Amino acid sequence: MLQGGYTEVLKSRSREEFQGEIIAFTKRLGFDTVSATVVIDHLLGEAEFITIDNTPQAYIQAFQNRENWRRDPVMQHCKHQSMPIIWSQDTYVREGMGDKWEEQARFGYRHGIALALHLPEGRHFFFGVDRDQPVPMDAGELTRVVADLQLFAVHAHEAALRLLLPTASAPGLPALTPRELETLRWTMEGKTAWEVGNVLGITERTAALHVNNATHKLGCVNKHQAVLKALRLGLIR
């Protein structure tokens, strides 16, 4: 398993740092290009896409064409499944899209691995790496590469949500009280309402009330979602 990269991407403080970390990891993994995309489903209207990548300049326009994404068999797999897909020319030919593969192959997109994390609140995280050469033929080596990619994606999606979503889709931050934020921080550490009450010198019922209020203000259905959303919005760390 690759050493390093996982905690570093979590520490990213800007889109540029995040991009640098995912590109560095991709190179260590033996691939050339990478794309990390946060997708936000909206009840009304089109879904929102926010992508960080190192797509070659000559291919950017075609790559960013959302109509191509709707037709792409790799993206369609990721849209409906959580299992990684290892793709090549055959993947496109089977779906009658050999011409699409021929077009992207000119820019180095011949082989790759892609996966998706489907999250609460209509959030999704797509992560894919690509290269000109085939993926490893050895089953053990290929399993290691896929495992490294999955582990990195889990870390990268946390940084992506934190860095991309507040500016992309949150018009303002919920007004949580200091006590509500404190209870969320201790909840994040795995404390029960009774334990939070002991730490803060309040009753278990009051601690639970603060958590419930914070959960309601954040528009979440349970305390676990509330903690994740508060982390993503930068309200707690």
N, C-alpha and C positions, 0 to 999 in steps of 0.2 A: 504494500500500500504506500502511496506517495506520502512523503513527510512534508509538513508545512502547507500553508495555503488555506486551510480550513478556518483557523482562528483569525488569520490575517484579513480575510474577506469580511468577516464580521465587524472588524474594526474600521472599515472604510468610512471616511468622513465626508465624501463627496462622490458625485457620479464619476468623476475622473479617476479617483482612487479605486472605486469599485470596478470600473472598466479595466484598469491596470491589473488588478488582482485576478479577474477572471481570464484575461488574456495570458498572464503569466502561468496560471494553472493549466490552461489549455495547451500551451507550449510544452510544459513538463509532461503532460499526458501523451504528447506525441501528435497533436493535431494543430491545424493552422488557423482556423477561423472558429468563432464562437458567437452565439447570440443568447442573451438572457432577456426574456420578455415577461413583464407583468401584464396580465389581462384582467380587466375589471368588467364584470357583467353588469349591465344596467337594465332595470325593469322596462324602461322605455328607451327606445333608440338603440344605436349601435354600441357594441362593446368597445371599451377603451384599451388601447395597446400602448405600452411604454417599453421600448427596446434599447438595450445597451449591447453593442456588438463591435466587431472590427471588420465588417464587410468591405471587400475591395471597392474602391471608389467607382469603378466602371460598372459595378453590379448593384449599387445601392438602390437605384430607382426601381429595378425589377424586384429586388429583395423586399422593399418596403411596400410593394403593391399588395394590398390586403386581398384583392381578388385572387392573386396567385396563392395566397395562404389558404383560401377556401378550397382550392383545387388540389393543393399539395398533399399527397398521401401520407407523408411523415407528420405534417401538422394535423391532419385529420385523425391519425392514430393517437397523437398526444392529446387531442381534444377530448377523446372518449375513453382513454385508458391511462393508467398510471404506470404500467410496465414500460421499461425503456424499449426503444425500437432501434435495432442495428440495421441501417439501410444501405442500399447500393443501387446500381442501375436496375437490377431485377425488381426492386420495390416499385419503381416508377413504371416499368414495362408491364408488370402484372395489372396495373390500374389503367393501362392504355395511355400513359403519360410519358412515354419515352422521349418525346420532343422536349418536355420540361427538363428532364435530366440532362439532355444534350446541351440545352441552353446554359444551365448552371455549371455543368462540368467544365466549360471553358474558363471558369473563374476559380476552379479548384474544388468545387462542391461535387465530388464523385462518390465519396463514402462518408458515413458519419454515424453518430449515436445521438439520440434525442430522448428526452423524457419530460414529464409534466407532473407538477404537484398541484392537486386540486384542493383548495383551502376553503374555510368557512367564508360566509358573506360574499359569495360570488367572485372570489379572487382565485387566480390561477397563475402558476409560474412555469414557464417553458424554458428549458435549457438544452442547448444542442451544440455539439462540436463537429467539425467537418475537416476533411483533408482530401488530397489528391490520391493517396495510396490506400489500398484495402486495409481494413481493420485486422488485428492479429488473427492468424489462423488457429493457433494453439488455444484450446478451450480454456485451459487454466489462465493463460495470459489475458484472454478476452474477458473472462469473469473478473479478474483483478481490475482491468480498465473500467468496466461497467460499475463495479463497486466503488471505485474511486470517484467516478462521475456522480453517482447517486449521493455519496456522502458530501461531496462538495456542494451539490445543488441544494441540499438541505440547509447548509450554512449560508449559501449565497442568497437564497430566497429571503432570509430574515433581513439581510442587509438591503436587498432590493426593495422590499416593502417599506423599510424605514427611510430610505433615501429618495425613493421615487413617488410614493403615494401621497405624503403630506402636501407636496407642491403640486402634484398632478390632479388630485381630486378632493382634497379636504379644504373647504372654504374657510373653516375656522376650527379652533380646538375647543373641545367641550370644557366647560368651566367646572373642574373638579376641585373640591376643597382640599386643603392640606391633609386633613384627616383621612379623606377618601383615598388620596394618593398613597398615604402611609399604609393603609390597609391593603391596597393593591400590591404595594412593594412586598409586604410580608406574605401575601397570598402567592405571589410569584415564587417565593422561597419555599412554598409547600406547606405553609402554616395553616392550620384550621382556624375557624372563627374563635374557638376557645383559646388557642395558643396566641392568636393576634391580640385578643383581649388582655391576656396576661402580660404580653410585651408592652402594650400601650397603656396599661393601667385602666382599662375600661371593661365593661361587661361583655360577655360573649354575644348577647343580643345586640348591643350597640355596634360591636365590630361587624356583625353580619349585616346590620342596617347600612353601615358605611359602604360595604362591598356591594350590596344590592343597589344603593343609590348610584354608585360609580358605574355599575353594569348598565343601569337604565340610561344614564346620561351618555354613555358611549354607544348606545343602541345595540347592545349585545344581549344574548339570551342566557348566558351563564358566566360565572366568574373567570373561567378559563379563557373564553373568548375576550373578555374584558381586559385581562392581563396582556394577551397578545396584541390587542388593538392599542392599548396604552403604550406598550413598547414600540409599536410601529409609529405612533404619533410622536414619540419622544417625550411622553409625559412621565414615564418612569424609565430607569435604566438598570 
